[in-house]
C-alpha cells in the first residue's frame, strides 16, 4: 500500500501521526521528506508552461485583465 500526504511541515501534529498509525498499523513504513515546488510541477507540461508564460506576459503588459470589485463578491 502506498499513500502520499502533501502538507506543510507546520501542519504535522499528533493527529497526523495517529492517522498514519491507523492506516498502517504495525507494518514497517518508509517516510521520505522532500520539498514540493509547485512552479516546477506546473511547468512540466509544455502546454501548461506556455499557457502560464502567456498569462505572465498578459499581466506584465496589462492585457486581458479582468477587474473585480471585492464588494461584489458574496
N, CA, C and O atoms as a Maestro MAE file, in Angstrom:
{
 s_m_m2io_version
 :::
 2.0.0
}

f_m_ct {
 s_m_title
 :::
 protein
 m_atom[296] {
  # First column is atom index #
  i_m_mmod_type
  r_m_x_coord
  r_m_y_coord
  r_m_z_coord
  i_m_residue_number
  s_m_chain_name
  s_m_pdb_residue_name
  s_m_pdb_atom_name
  i_m_atomic_number
  :::
  1 25 0.845 -1.177 0.000 1 A "UNK " " N  " 7
  2 3 0.000 0.000 0.000 1 A "UNK " " CA " 6
  3 2 0.890 1.240 0.000 1 A "UNK " " C  " 6
  4 15 1.927 1.288 0.662 1 A "UNK " " O  " 8
  5 25 0.456 2.226 -0.754 2 A "UNK " " N  " 7
  6 3 1.216 3.459 -0.833 2 A "UNK " " CA " 6
  7 2 0.258 4.627 -0.671 2 A "UNK " " C  " 6
  8 15 -0.813 4.644 -1.277 2 A "UNK " " O  " 8
  9 25 0.634 5.585 0.130 3 A "UNK " " N  " 7
  10 3 -0.181 6.770 0.350 3 A "UNK " " CA " 6
  11 2 0.718 7.992 0.293 3 A "UNK " " C  " 6
  12 15 1.811 7.991 0.859 3 A "UNK " " O  " 8
  13 25 0.266 9.027 -0.383 4 A "UNK " " N  " 7
  14 3 1.014 10.274 -0.445 4 A "UNK " " CA " 6
  15 2 0.267 11.311 0.364 4 A "UNK " " C  " 6
  16 15 -0.919 11.554 0.142 4 A "UNK " " O  " 8
  17 25 0.957 11.911 1.291 5 A "UNK " " N  " 7
  18 3 0.415 13.016 2.076 5 A "UNK " " CA " 6
  19 2 1.163 14.267 1.632 5 A "UNK " " C  " 6
  20 15 2.392 14.270 1.580 5 A "UNK " " O  " 8
  21 25 0.435 15.317 1.314 6 A "UNK " " N  " 7
  22 3 1.090 16.575 0.966 6 A "UNK " " CA " 6
  23 2 0.575 17.627 1.940 6 A "UNK " " C  " 6
  24 15 -0.614 17.945 1.959 6 A "UNK " " O  " 8
  25 25 1.488 18.163 2.747 7 A "UNK " " N  " 7
  26 3 1.117 19.153 3.738 7 A "UNK " " CA " 6
  27 2 2.309 20.002 4.104 7 A "UNK " " C  " 6
  28 15 3.453 19.674 3.788 7 A "UNK " " O  " 8
  29 25 2.025 21.087 4.770 8 A "UNK " " N  " 7
  30 3 3.093 21.957 5.250 8 A "UNK " " CA " 6
  31 2 3.690 21.338 6.506 8 A "UNK " " C  " 6
  32 15 2.980 20.706 7.288 8 A "UNK " " O  " 8
  33 25 4.979 21.518 6.698 9 A "UNK " " N  " 7
  34 3 5.651 20.954 7.874 9 A "UNK " " CA " 6
  35 2 4.971 21.421 9.156 9 A "UNK " " C  " 6
  36 15 4.900 20.678 10.135 9 A "UNK " " O  " 8
  37 25 4.473 22.656 9.147 10 A "UNK " " N  " 7
  38 3 3.824 23.191 10.350 10 A "UNK " " CA " 6
  39 2 2.504 22.485 10.656 10 A "UNK " " C  " 6
  40 15 1.974 22.621 11.759 10 A "UNK " " O  " 8
  41 25 1.968 21.735 9.693 11 A "UNK " " N  " 7
  42 3 0.701 21.031 9.898 11 A "UNK " " CA " 6
  43 2 0.885 19.636 10.497 11 A "UNK " " C  " 6
  44 15 -0.097 18.977 10.840 11 A "UNK " " O  " 8
  45 25 2.117 19.187 10.625 12 A "UNK " " N  " 7
  46 3 2.363 17.873 11.216 12 A "UNK " " CA " 6
  47 2 2.103 17.974 12.714 12 A "UNK " " C  " 6
  48 15 2.730 18.764 13.420 12 A "UNK " " O  " 8
  49 25 1.172 17.161 13.176 13 A "UNK " " N  " 7
  50 3 0.837 17.159 14.598 13 A "UNK " " CA " 6
  51 2 0.525 15.725 15.027 13 A "UNK " " C  " 6
  52 15 0.664 14.789 14.239 13 A "UNK " " O  " 8
  53 25 0.109 15.564 16.259 14 A "UNK " " N  " 7
  54 3 -0.188 14.224 16.769 14 A "UNK " " CA " 6
  55 2 -1.327 13.563 16.001 14 A "UNK " " C  " 6
  56 15 -1.311 12.348 15.802 14 A "UNK " " O  " 8
  57 25 -2.316 14.345 15.567 15 A "UNK " " N  " 7
  58 3 -3.423 13.769 14.795 15 A "UNK " " CA " 6
  59 2 -2.919 13.163 13.490 15 A "UNK " " C  " 6
  60 15 -3.361 12.086 13.091 15 A "UNK " " O  " 8
  61 25 -1.999 13.849 12.830 16 A "UNK " " N  " 7
  62 3 -1.418 13.330 11.596 16 A "UNK " " CA " 6
  63 2 -0.687 12.014 11.860 16 A "UNK " " C  " 6
  64 15 -0.855 11.041 11.124 16 A "UNK " " O  " 8
  65 25 0.109 11.997 12.893 17 A "UNK " " N  " 7
  66 3 0.844 10.772 13.228 17 A "UNK " " CA " 6
  67 2 -0.102 9.636 13.596 17 A "UNK " " C  " 6
  68 15 0.144 8.483 13.242 17 A "UNK " " O  " 8
  69 25 -1.171 9.951 14.296 18 A "UNK " " N  " 7
  70 3 -2.157 8.924 14.655 18 A "UNK " " CA " 6
  71 2 -2.848 8.381 13.406 18 A "UNK " " C  " 6
  72 15 -3.172 7.195 13.345 18 A "UNK " " O  " 8
  73 25 -3.074 9.232 12.418 19 A "UNK " " N  " 7
  74 3 -3.684 8.792 11.162 19 A "UNK " " CA " 6
  75 2 -2.761 7.818 10.441 19 A "UNK " " C  " 6
  76 15 -3.217 6.809 9.903 19 A "UNK " " O  " 8
  77 25 -1.468 8.115 10.429 20 A "UNK " " N  " 7
  78 3 -0.508 7.201 9.803 20 A "UNK " " CA " 6
  79 2 -0.522 5.862 10.536 20 A "UNK " " C  " 6
  80 15 -0.538 4.806 9.903 20 A "UNK " " O  " 8
  81 25 -0.516 5.904 11.849 21 A "UNK " " N  " 7
  82 3 -0.558 4.660 12.630 21 A "UNK " " CA " 6
  83 2 -1.826 3.871 12.342 21 A "UNK " " C  " 6
  84 15 -1.783 2.648 12.212 21 A "UNK " " O  " 8
  85 25 -2.955 4.568 12.242 22 A "UNK " " N  " 7
  86 3 -4.225 3.894 11.981 22 A "UNK " " CA " 6
  87 2 -4.230 3.254 10.592 22 A "UNK " " C  " 6
  88 15 -4.771 2.163 10.415 22 A "UNK " " O  " 8
  89 25 -3.641 3.916 9.625 23 A "UNK " " N  " 7
  90 3 -3.632 3.403 8.256 23 A "UNK " " CA " 6
  91 2 -2.670 2.237 8.059 23 A "UNK " " C  " 6
  92 15 -2.934 1.346 7.252 23 A "UNK " " O  " 8
  93 25 -1.555 2.237 8.789 24 A "UNK " " N  " 7
  94 3 -0.527 1.232 8.540 24 A "UNK " " CA " 6
  95 2 -0.328 0.239 9.677 24 A "UNK " " C  " 6
  96 15 0.410 -0.736 9.528 24 A "UNK " " O  " 8
  97 25 -0.978 0.477 10.807 25 A "UNK " " N  " 7
  98 3 -0.890 -0.468 11.913 25 A "UNK " " CA " 6
  99 2 0.546 -0.723 12.341 25 A "UNK " " C  " 6
  100 15 1.305 0.213 12.591 25 A "UNK " " O  " 8
  101 25 0.911 -1.990 12.424 26 A "UNK " " N  " 7
  102 3 2.242 -2.374 12.889 26 A "UNK " " CA " 6
  103 2 3.191 -2.681 11.728 26 A "UNK " " C  " 6
  104 15 4.254 -3.267 11.928 26 A "UNK " " O  " 8
  105 25 2.801 -2.281 10.514 27 A "UNK " " N  " 7
  106 3 3.651 -2.535 9.343 27 A "UNK " " CA " 6
  107 2 4.849 -1.598 9.364 27 A "UNK " " C  " 6
  108 15 4.781 -0.486 9.887 27 A "UNK " " O  " 8
  109 25 5.943 -2.069 8.788 28 A "UNK " " N  " 7
  110 3 7.111 -1.213 8.640 28 A "UNK " " CA " 6
  111 2 6.836 -0.239 7.499 28 A "UNK " " C  " 6
  112 15 6.386 -0.643 6.427 28 A "UNK " " O  " 8
  113 25 7.107 1.038 7.730 29 A "UNK " " N  " 7
  114 3 6.877 2.052 6.700 29 A "UNK " " CA " 6
  115 2 8.162 2.831 6.447 29 A "UNK " " C  " 6
  116 15 9.088 2.814 7.257 29 A "UNK " " O  " 8
  117 25 8.197 3.504 5.325 30 A "UNK " " N  " 7
  118 3 9.323 4.363 4.982 30 A "UNK " " CA " 6
  119 2 8.768 5.773 4.820 30 A "UNK " " C  " 6
  120 15 7.778 5.982 4.120 30 A "UNK " " O  " 8
  121 25 9.404 6.726 5.464 31 A "UNK " " N  " 7
  122 3 8.979 8.117 5.354 31 A "UNK " " CA " 6
  123 2 10.069 8.881 4.616 31 A "UNK " " C  " 6
  124 15 11.215 8.945 5.061 31 A "UNK " " O  " 8
  125 25 9.691 9.457 3.484 32 A "UNK " " N  " 7
  126 3 10.611 10.261 2.688 32 A "UNK " " CA " 6
  127 2 10.095 11.690 2.716 32 A "UNK " " C  " 6
  128 15 8.924 11.931 2.419 32 A "UNK " " O  " 8
  129 25 10.938 12.624 3.063 33 A "UNK " " N  " 7
  130 3 10.534 14.024 3.122 33 A "UNK " " CA " 6
  131 2 11.228 14.772 1.995 33 A "UNK " " C  " 6
  132 15 12.450 14.714 1.853 33 A "UNK " " O  " 8
  133 25 10.436 15.471 1.200 34 A "UNK " " N  " 7
  134 3 11.007 16.289 0.140 34 A "UNK " " CA " 6
  135 2 10.192 17.565 0.011 34 A "UNK " " C  " 6
  136 15 8.992 17.596 0.283 34 A "UNK " " O  " 8
  137 25 10.868 18.593 -0.403 35 A "UNK " " N  " 7
  138 3 10.207 19.875 -0.600 35 A "UNK " " CA " 6
  139 2 9.449 19.816 -1.925 35 A "UNK " " C  " 6
  140 15 9.952 19.275 -2.911 35 A "UNK " " O  " 8
  141 25 8.256 20.366 -1.943 36 A "UNK " " N  " 7
  142 3 7.439 20.350 -3.145 36 A "UNK " " CA " 6
  143 2 7.455 21.731 -3.773 36 A "UNK " " C  " 6
  144 15 7.086 22.717 -3.135 36 A "UNK " " O  " 8
  145 25 7.880 21.800 -5.017 37 A "UNK " " N  " 7
  146 3 7.943 23.070 -5.732 37 A "UNK " " CA " 6
  147 2 6.806 23.113 -6.747 37 A "UNK " " C  " 6
  148 15 6.881 22.478 -7.799 37 A "UNK " " O  " 8
  149 25 5.752 23.862 -6.429 38 A "UNK " " N  " 7
  150 3 4.595 23.935 -7.315 38 A "UNK " " CA " 6
  151 2 4.960 24.484 -8.687 38 A "UNK " " C  " 6
  152 15 4.423 24.036 -9.700 38 A "UNK " " O  " 8
  153 25 5.862 25.442 -8.723 39 A "UNK " " N  " 7
  154 3 6.236 26.040 -10.005 39 A "UNK " " CA " 6
  155 2 6.845 24.983 -10.918 39 A "UNK " " C  " 6
  156 15 6.483 24.889 -12.091 39 A "UNK " " O  " 8
  157 25 7.747 24.205 -10.395 40 A "UNK " " N  " 7
  158 3 8.375 23.155 -11.190 40 A "UNK " " CA " 6
  159 2 7.331 22.168 -11.692 40 A "UNK " " C  " 6
  160 15 7.368 21.750 -12.849 40 A "UNK " " O  " 8
  161 25 6.400 21.799 -10.819 41 A "UNK " " N  " 7
  162 3 5.339 20.861 -11.191 41 A "UNK " " CA " 6
  163 2 4.470 21.439 -12.309 41 A "UNK " " C  " 6
  164 15 4.167 20.751 -13.284 41 A "UNK " " O  " 8
  165 25 4.070 22.713 -12.164 42 A "UNK " " N  " 7
  166 3 3.187 23.338 -13.147 42 A "UNK " " CA " 6
  167 2 3.855 23.536 -14.500 42 A "UNK " " C  " 6
  168 15 3.174 23.585 -15.525 42 A "UNK " " O  " 8
  169 25 5.170 23.648 -14.515 43 A "UNK " " N  " 7
  170 3 5.886 23.865 -15.763 43 A "UNK " " CA " 6
  171 2 6.304 22.574 -16.463 43 A "UNK " " C  " 6
  172 15 6.928 22.632 -17.522 43 A "UNK " " O  " 8
  173 25 5.976 21.413 -15.900 44 A "UNK " " N  " 7
  174 3 6.371 20.138 -16.501 44 A "UNK " " CA " 6
  175 2 5.685 19.906 -17.847 44 A "UNK " " C  " 6
  176 15 6.302 19.410 -18.789 44 A "UNK " " O  " 8
  177 25 4.419 20.264 -17.926 45 A "UNK " " N  " 7
  178 3 3.673 20.096 -19.163 45 A "UNK " " CA " 6
  179 2 3.973 21.282 -20.077 45 A "UNK " " C  " 6
  180 15 3.873 22.437 -19.662 45 A "UNK " " O  " 8
  181 25 4.341 20.990 -21.319 46 A "UNK " " N  " 7
  182 3 4.680 22.067 -22.263 46 A "UNK " " CA " 6
  183 2 3.473 22.973 -22.509 46 A "UNK " " C  " 6
  184 15 3.618 24.193 -22.584 46 A "UNK " " O  " 8
  185 25 2.284 22.381 -22.634 47 A "UNK " " N  " 7
  186 3 1.071 23.182 -22.868 47 A "UNK " " CA " 6
  187 2 0.782 24.084 -21.675 47 A "UNK " " C  " 6
  188 15 0.463 25.261 -21.842 47 A "UNK " " O  " 8
  189 25 0.892 23.536 -20.487 48 A "UNK " " N  " 7
  190 3 0.636 24.327 -19.277 48 A "UNK " " CA " 6
  191 2 1.686 25.419 -19.120 48 A "UNK " " C  " 6
  192 15 1.371 26.548 -18.743 48 A "UNK " " O  " 8
  193 25 2.938 25.071 -19.413 49 A "UNK " " N  " 7
  194 3 4.026 26.042 -19.317 49 A "UNK " " CA " 6
  195 2 3.753 27.229 -20.245 49 A "UNK " " C  " 6
  196 15 3.879 28.383 -19.834 49 A "UNK " " O  " 8
  197 25 3.379 26.944 -21.494 50 A "UNK " " N  " 7
  198 3 3.106 28.008 -22.461 50 A "UNK " " CA " 6
  199 2 1.934 28.881 -22.010 50 A "UNK " " C  " 6
  200 15 1.979 30.105 -22.133 50 A "UNK " " O  " 8
  201 25 0.898 28.249 -21.494 51 A "UNK " " N  " 7
  202 3 -0.279 28.993 -21.023 51 A "UNK " " CA " 6
  203 2 0.096 29.914 -19.868 51 A "UNK " " C  " 6
  204 15 -0.305 31.077 -19.840 51 A "UNK " " O  " 8
  205 25 0.859 29.395 -18.922 52 A "UNK " " N  " 7
  206 3 1.259 30.204 -17.764 52 A "UNK " " CA " 6
  207 2 2.176 31.357 -18.160 52 A "UNK " " C  " 6
  208 15 2.040 32.467 -17.645 52 A "UNK " " O  " 8
  209 25 3.102 31.097 -19.069 53 A "UNK " " N  " 7
  210 3 4.009 32.160 -19.506 53 A "UNK " " CA " 6
  211 2 3.269 33.252 -20.275 53 A "UNK " " C  " 6
  212 15 3.595 34.432 -20.149 53 A "UNK " " O  " 8
  213 25 2.261 32.856 -21.079 54 A "UNK " " N  " 7
  214 3 1.429 33.852 -21.762 54 A "UNK " " CA " 6
  215 2 0.656 34.685 -20.740 54 A "UNK " " C  " 6
  216 15 0.521 35.899 -20.897 54 A "UNK " " O  " 8
  217 25 0.154 34.036 -19.701 55 A "UNK " " N  " 7
  218 3 -0.589 34.753 -18.662 55 A "UNK " " CA " 6
  219 2 0.319 35.758 -17.950 55 A "UNK " " C  " 6
  220 15 -0.105 36.874 -17.652 55 A "UNK " " O  " 8
  221 25 1.551 35.369 -17.680 56 A "UNK " " N  " 7
  222 3 2.510 36.283 -17.042 56 A "UNK " " CA " 6
  223 2 2.753 37.485 -17.949 56 A "UNK " " C  " 6
  224 15 2.773 38.625 -17.484 56 A "UNK " " O  " 8
  225 25 2.938 37.229 -19.246 57 A "UNK " " N  " 7
  226 3 3.129 38.324 -20.200 57 A "UNK " " CA " 6
  227 2 1.911 39.246 -20.237 57 A "UNK " " C  " 6
  228 15 2.050 40.467 -20.303 57 A "UNK " " O  " 8
  229 25 0.712 38.652 -20.194 58 A "UNK " " N  " 7
  230 3 -0.508 39.458 -20.198 58 A "UNK " " CA " 6
  231 2 -0.562 40.385 -18.991 58 A "UNK " " C  " 6
  232 15 -0.951 41.546 -19.115 58 A "UNK " " O  " 8
  233 25 -0.178 39.887 -17.843 59 A "UNK " " N  " 7
  234 3 -0.185 40.717 -16.635 59 A "UNK " " CA " 6
  235 2 0.850 41.831 -16.761 59 A "UNK " " C  " 6
  236 15 0.570 42.985 -16.438 59 A "UNK " " O  " 8
  237 25 2.040 41.482 -17.228 60 A "UNK " " N  " 7
  238 3 3.100 42.492 -17.388 60 A "UNK " " CA " 6
  239 2 2.680 43.591 -18.353 60 A "UNK " " C  " 6
  240 15 3.034 44.756 -18.169 60 A "UNK " " O  " 8
  241 25 1.914 43.214 -19.395 61 A "UNK " " N  " 7
  242 3 1.509 44.175 -20.420 61 A "UNK " " CA " 6
  243 2 0.088 44.711 -20.201 61 A "UNK " " C  " 6
  244 15 -0.452 45.419 -21.051 61 A "UNK " " O  " 8
  245 25 -0.504 44.369 -19.065 62 A "UNK " " N  " 7
  246 3 -1.874 44.824 -18.729 62 A "UNK " " CA " 6
  247 2 -2.865 44.489 -19.845 62 A "UNK " " C  " 6
  248 15 -3.684 45.328 -20.219 62 A "UNK " " O  " 8
  249 25 -2.794 43.275 -20.374 63 A "UNK " " N  " 7
  250 3 -3.691 42.835 -21.442 63 A "UNK " " CA " 6
  251 2 -4.602 41.724 -20.934 63 A "UNK " " C  " 6
  252 15 -4.162 40.823 -20.219 63 A "UNK " " O  " 8
  253 25 -5.869 41.798 -21.309 64 A "UNK " " N  " 7
  254 3 -6.809 40.725 -20.984 64 A "UNK " " CA " 6
  255 2 -7.086 40.571 -19.505 64 A "UNK " " C  " 6
  256 15 -7.487 39.496 -19.059 64 A "UNK " " O  " 8
  257 25 -6.883 41.617 -18.745 65 A "UNK " " N  " 7
  258 3 -7.111 41.540 -17.307 65 A "UNK " " CA " 6
  259 2 -8.585 41.780 -16.992 65 A "UNK " " C  " 6
  260 15 -9.256 42.539 -17.692 65 A "UNK " " O  " 8
  261 25 -9.078 41.147 -15.962 66 A "UNK " " N  " 7
  262 3 -10.460 41.317 -15.523 66 A "UNK " " CA " 6
  263 2 -10.417 41.983 -14.159 66 A "UNK " " C  " 6
  264 15 -9.749 41.511 -13.240 66 A "UNK " " O  " 8
  265 25 -11.139 43.083 -14.045 67 A "UNK " " N  " 7
  266 3 -11.174 43.811 -12.788 67 A "UNK " " CA " 6
  267 2 -12.391 43.356 -11.990 67 A "UNK " " C  " 6
  268 15 -13.495 43.274 -12.530 67 A "UNK " " O  " 8
  269 25 -12.194 43.064 -10.717 68 A "UNK " " N  " 7
  270 3 -13.266 42.593 -9.852 68 A "UNK " " CA " 6
  271 2 -13.356 43.514 -8.652 68 A "UNK " " C  " 6
  272 15 -12.350 43.819 -8.011 68 A "UNK " " O  " 8
  273 25 -14.569 43.954 -8.354 69 A "UNK " " N  " 7
  274 3 -14.801 44.752 -7.156 69 A "UNK " " CA " 6
  275 2 -15.070 43.775 -6.014 69 A "UNK " " C  " 6
  276 15 -16.055 43.037 -6.053 69 A "UNK " " O  " 8
  277 25 -14.223 43.762 -5.015 70 A "UNK " " N  " 7
  278 3 -14.352 42.808 -3.911 70 A "UNK " " CA " 6
  279 2 -15.677 42.930 -3.189 70 A "UNK " " C  " 6
  280 15 -16.128 41.966 -2.570 70 A "UNK " " O  " 8
  281 25 -16.301 44.066 -3.251 71 A "UNK " " N  " 7
  282 3 -17.601 44.246 -2.588 71 A "UNK " " CA " 6
  283 2 -18.715 43.520 -3.343 71 A "UNK " " C  " 6
  284 15 -19.792 43.299 -2.789 71 A "UNK " " O  " 8
  285 25 -18.466 43.150 -4.594 72 A "UNK " " N  " 7
  286 3 -19.454 42.402 -5.366 72 A "UNK " " CA " 6
  287 2 -19.423 40.908 -5.058 72 A "UNK " " C  " 6
  288 15 -20.326 40.169 -5.450 72 A "UNK " " O  " 8
  289 25 -18.400 40.473 -4.367 73 A "UNK " " N  " 7
  290 3 -18.273 39.042 -4.051 73 A "UNK " " CA " 6
  291 2 -19.151 38.706 -2.856 73 A "UNK " " C  " 6
  292 15 -19.344 39.529 -1.961 73 A "UNK " " O  " 8
  293 25 -19.681 37.487 -2.853 74 A "UNK " " N  " 7
  294 3 -20.548 37.066 -1.717 74 A "UNK " " CA " 6
  295 2 -19.786 36.949 -0.421 74 A "UNK " " C  " 6
  296 15 -20.369 36.609 0.609 74 A "UNK " " O  " 8
  :::
 }
 m_bond[295] {
  # First column is bond index #
  i_m_from
  i_m_to
  i_m_order
  :::
  1 1 2 1
  2 2 3 1
  3 3 4 2
  4 3 5 1
  5 5 6 1
  6 6 7 1
  7 7 8 2
  8 7 9 1
  9 9 10 1
  10 10 11 1
  11 11 12 2
  12 11 13 1
  13 13 14 1
  14 14 15 1
  15 15 16 2
  16 15 17 1
  17 17 18 1
  18 18 19 1
  19 19 20 2
  20 19 21 1
  21 21 22 1
  22 22 23 1
  23 23 24 2
  24 23 25 1
  25 25 26 1
  26 26 27 1
  27 27 28 2
  28 27 29 1
  29 29 30 1
  30 30 31 1
  31 31 32 2
  32 31 33 1
  33 33 34 1
  34 34 35 1
  35 35 36 2
  36 35 37 1
  37 37 38 1
  38 38 39 1
  39 39 40 2
  40 39 41 1
  41 41 42 1
  42 42 43 1
  43 43 44 2
  44 43 45 1
  45 45 46 1
  46 46 47 1
  47 47 48 2
  48 47 49 1
  49 49 50 1
  50 50 51 1
  51 51 52 2
  52 51 53 1
  53 53 54 1
  54 54 55 1
  55 55 56 2
  56 55 57 1
  57 57 58 1
  58 58 59 1
  59 59 60 2
  60 59 61 1
  61 61 62 1
  62 62 63 1
  63 63 64 2
  64 63 65 1
  65 65 66 1
  66 66 67 1
  67 67 68 2
  68 67 69 1
  69 69 70 1
  70 70 71 1
  71 71 72 2
  72 71 73 1
  73 73 74 1
  74 74 75 1
  75 75 76 2
  76 75 77 1
  77 77 78 1
  78 78 79 1
  79 79 80 2
  80 79 81 1
  81 81 82 1
  82 82 83 1
  83 83 84 2
  84 83 85 1
  85 85 86 1
  86 86 87 1
  87 87 88 2
  88 87 89 1
  89 89 90 1
  90 90 91 1
  91 91 92 2
  92 91 93 1
  93 93 94 1
  94 94 95 1
  95 95 96 2
  96 95 97 1
  97 97 98 1
  98 98 99 1
  99 99 100 2
  100 99 101 1
  101 101 102 1
  102 102 103 1
  103 103 104 2
  104 103 105 1
  105 105 106 1
  106 106 107 1
  107 107 108 2
  108 107 109 1
  109 109 110 1
  110 110 111 1
  111 111 112 2
  112 111 113 1
  113 113 114 1
  114 114 115 1
  115 115 116 2
  116 115 117 1
  117 117 118 1
  118 118 119 1
  119 119 120 2
  120 119 121 1
  121 121 122 1
  122 122 123 1
  123 123 124 2
  124 123 125 1
  125 125 126 1
  126 126 127 1
  127 127 128 2
  128 127 129 1
  129 129 130 1
  130 130 131 1
  131 131 132 2
  132 131 133 1
  133 133 134 1
  134 134 135 1
  135 135 136 2
  136 135 137 1
  137 137 138 1
  138 138 139 1
  139 139 140 2
  140 139 141 1
  141 141 142 1
  142 142 143 1
  143 143 144 2
  144 143 145 1
  145 145 146 1
  146 146 147 1
  147 147 148 2
  148 147 149 1
  149 149 150 1
  150 150 151 1
  151 151 152 2
  152 151 153 1
  153 153 154 1
  154 154 155 1
  155 155 156 2
  156 155 157 1
  157 157 158 1
  158 158 159 1
  159 159 160 2
  160 159 161 1
  161 161 162 1
  162 162 163 1
  163 163 164 2
  164 163 165 1
  165 165 166 1
  166 166 167 1
  167 167 168 2
  168 167 169 1
  169 169 170 1
  170 170 171 1
  171 171 172 2
  172 171 173 1
  173 173 174 1
  174 174 175 1
  175 175 176 2
  176 175 177 1
  177 177 178 1
  178 178 179 1
  179 179 180 2
  180 179 181 1
  181 181 182 1
  182 182 183 1
  183 183 184 2
  184 183 185 1
  185 185 186 1
  186 186 187 1
  187 187 188 2
  188 187 189 1
  189 189 190 1
  190 190 191 1
  191 191 192 2
  192 191 193 1
  193 193 194 1
  194 194 195 1
  195 195 196 2
  196 195 197 1
  197 197 198 1
  198 198 199 1
  199 199 200 2
  200 199 201 1
  201 201 202 1
  202 202 203 1
  203 203 204 2
  204 203 205 1
  205 205 206 1
  206 206 207 1
  207 207 208 2
  208 207 209 1
  209 209 210 1
  210 210 211 1
  211 211 212 2
  212 211 213 1
  213 213 214 1
  214 214 215 1
  215 215 216 2
  216 215 217 1
  217 217 218 1
  218 218 219 1
  219 219 220 2
  220 219 221 1
  221 221 222 1
  222 222 223 1
  223 223 224 2
  224 223 225 1
  225 225 226 1
  226 226 227 1
  227 227 228 2
  228 227 229 1
  229 229 230 1
  230 230 231 1
  231 231 232 2
  232 231 233 1
  233 233 234 1
  234 234 235 1
  235 235 236 2
  236 235 237 1
  237 237 238 1
  238 238 239 1
  239 239 240 2
  240 239 241 1
  241 241 242 1
  242 242 243 1
  243 243 244 2
  244 243 245 1
  245 245 246 1
  246 246 247 1
  247 247 248 2
  248 247 249 1
  249 249 250 1
  250 250 251 1
  251 251 252 2
  252 251 253 1
  253 253 254 1
  254 254 255 1
  255 255 256 2
  256 255 257 1
  257 257 258 1
  258 258 259 1
  259 259 260 2
  260 259 261 1
  261 261 262 1
  262 262 263 1
  263 263 264 2
  264 263 265 1
  265 265 266 1
  266 266 267 1
  267 267 268 2
  268 267 269 1
  269 269 270 1
  270 270 271 1
  271 271 272 2
  272 271 273 1
  273 273 274 1
  274 274 275 1
  275 275 276 2
  276 275 277 1
  277 277 278 1
  278 278 279 1
  279 279 280 2
  280 279 281 1
  281 281 282 1
  282 282 283 1
  283 283 284 2
  284 283 285 1
  285 285 286 1
  286 286 287 1
  287 287 288 2
  288 287 289 1
  289 289 290 1
  290 290 291 1
  291 291 292 2
  292 291 293 1
  293 293 294 1
  294 294 295 1
  295 295 296 2
  :::
 }
}
